[in-house]
Amino acid sequence: MRTISVGGSALRPDAPRGGSPGHLAALSLALAAVVLPACKGGTIQGITGQVGSTTSSPASFQVSGQGVCDKLSIDFGDGTPPAIVPNYDFANIPPVSHLYAGWRGRKTVKAGSVENCVGEAQMIFTIGPTILNVGYAQPRPTACDPIPGKPALRKNTKVHITTNPAPNVRIDFGCAFGGCVFDADGRNPSTAGPALPFPGLRELSMVLRVGTQVVQGGTDVTFTTSQAGPLEVCVNDDNLSDNTGAWGLRIEVDESNAL
């Protein structure tokens, strides 16, 4: 007959119910001795952040939860590699700092489990100043130039660009009698022919490019990147040497949904 051993006592599955009080007491003690080991590790429950006091100061993040994670990760939402933090004790929450050296604006910061840890948390975090001011002056040697000092944009990044509305912040494209002075909307309406860098878009207008993605620019334009690449500002003109003046650009980048 088959028996099951528990704590040194042999139990017969088909044994009749009942039994002596002493036998039942011994069985109760044997079953009470079968104790599962305590669950170890940590559980992530939330994340908070504090922006740096200046643009050159790091931001600080703290992950809340229970227990101790052998390892957890914090993705800072700017395309840099996540930080892997060992022995993260939620009873004594250690801050994790990060310097945002790329684009400012909205980010999604995520905390996740790596080793002996469960759960995840995220927050939308805004790094200011959110507006980057860039002077796009003429003449230039090439029709397109990347924004200096900034990393490539990631796919699914939202970009919003406006221009200085002042009437004297324009580009003179060198026509006789000042007949070609335009803001970033260019000659509107118009359609550029094959001789211009971007046929089909407006003549003498601003054009934005990320990789092979080309967007008609202007005095107020918003788009989402379909691929990764540097943000390039272009002018749809085939003769840059006779240009003078500038456009004043105000650039906002939202990486909260970037991939």
Residue, then its C-alpha position, 0 to 999 in steps of 0.5 A: m500500500r502506498t504511503i506518503s512520508v511527512g516529517g518522518s511520519a508515514l501516512r496512508p492515503d487510504a487509511p480510515r479516518g480517526g485514530s488515537p489522540g496521541h497519533l493525531a497530536a504527533l501528526s499535527l506536530a509533524l505537519a506544523a514542522v513543514v514550513l515554506p522558506a521565507c520569500k526573499g527579494g524586493t518589490i518595486q512600487g513607485i519612483t520619484g525624482q528631483v530635478g537638478s538646481t542648475t542645468s549642469s546639476p544631476a537629477s536625483f531619483q528614488v525607487s520606493g517598495q518593500g524588501v531588498c532587490d538584489k539588482l534593479s534598473i533605472d532607465f532615465g528616458d534619454g536614450t542613455p544606458p540604464a543604471i543597474v543598482p545592486n542591493y537596493d534596500f527599500a528600508n533605506i532608499p538610496p538616491v540615484s543621480h543622473l546628468y541630462a546632457g542631451w535634449r531637455g524636455r519630457k522623459t519617461v523614467k522607468a524602474g524595473s527588476v533585474e535580479n531577485c526583484v519584482g514589479e516596475a514603476q514609471m513617471i513623466f519627468t521634465i528637464g528644463p529649460t524645455i526650449l532650446n533657442v537656436g539662431y539659423a543664420q545665412p549664408r551657410p555652406t550647405a543646405c542642411d545642418p544638424i543642431p549642434g551639440k545635441p544627440a540624435l533623436r530617437k524614433n517616436t520623439k515629438v518635436h515642436i519648432t516655432t520661430n521668432p515672430a519679429p518682422n526683422v528676423r527674416i532671411d533675405f534670399g538675394c532677389a533684386f529690390g529685396g523681393c525675397v525676404f521670408d520667414a520660415d514659411g518661405r514663399n507661401p504658396s509655392t511648390a519647389g521645382p527639381a532644381l531645389p534641394f527639396p522638390g515639392l515643398r515650399e520654395l525658400s522655406m525651412v525644411l526639417r530632416v531626421g535621417t530620411q524623414v523630411v518634414q515641411g518646416g515653418t513658423d510653427v510646426t510639430f512632428t513625430t520622428s519615424q526613425a532615429g537620427p540627428l535633427e537637421v535644419c535645412v533651407n529650400d534654396d539652390n543658391l546660399s551664397d547670396n543669402t543674408g539674415a537669420w531665422g530664430l528657432r525655438i525647439e522643444v523635444d518630448e522624448s516621453n514616448a521615444l523608442 
